[in-house]
């Protein structure tokens, strides 16, 4: 038993040493070279152990410049998109952020390294439960996971300083706009399922709501309750 435990510890330490240069290379080659510059975002991307938030058979590809399947028809976005969306909401230490589409929990973990509280919603029960377990084991006590239809947001904890939506909606859900603070920002892919969508930045001001498209993207569909 002691021998098995020692092997497990050694294996874990080896994975840790292997992942460190992979994460640093990811930040330098995939993020900084493409213009990501927010210090807190870069720090979070360097720190979050992405390889522990993907299925075991995807761990060797955890820091690749591409999305990865996580089961149940869902994916984890490529690191650049995660960083870009996080930077777009201008996260600050005292912010409370709502995320729609927990998935693997990676985006929530990146946010949790920067902001005060993260409230994240996942409609696929198996993914939500797995993410909650993994995030708990990684020590993220400021992430709150809810299994529900993200279209309606999380009104009990609204308003939010920012909202991050990680699935493509055909239009911006009104409930999410309502739950966004005045002065807040939401980032959401908008467009038809399985087509090229637009990553849209929503800014809520005292004069109303402004939207602008930032880049073309391709996300899995925004899943709704039947």
C-alpha positions, 0 to 999 in steps of 0.5 A: 500500500505504501509503495502504491502511494509513493508511486501515485505521489511521484506520478503526480509530481511528475505531471506537475513538473511537465505541466509547468513549462507547457502552461508557460509556453501556452501563455507566451505562444498563444496569448501574449503573441496574440495581444492578451495583455491584462496582467491578472488574466495572464497570471490566472492562465499561468496558474490554473491547472488546465490538465486537471480539468479535462478528461484523462484521455485529453490531458496530454493535449490540455495546453494545445491551441485548440478546443477539446471534447469533454463529453456529452457533446460539449467542449472546452474552449481553446486557451486563447478564447478563454483568455480573450473573453476574460480580458473583455469583461475587464475583471477586477478583484472585487467583482462577482461574475456569472458564467453560463456553461460551466463545462469542465470548470476551466473558465470558472477557475480562471475567473476565480483566480481574479475576481471575488466570487464566481457563480456558474451554471451548467445544464448537463448534470454529469458535467456540472457534478464533475466540475463541482468535484474537480474545482473543489479538489483544486481548492476553489471555494469562491466558485458556486456551481448550479445545475440549471438552464442558464437562460434564466441566469441566477437571480438570487445573486444578481446583479453581477459585475460581469457575465460570461456565456460559453455557448452560442445563443441565437439571441441575447437572453433578456434575463441575463441583461437584466441581471447585469449591473449598470456599468457591467459587461457581458461577453456572449457568442451569438448566432445560429447553431453549428455556424460561425457566430459573432462574439458579442460584447454587451455593455450596460450603461445608464443610457441603455445597452450597447453591443458590438461584435469582437470576432467570429467564433464557433461555439457549441449551442446554448442548451436549453431545458426541454 
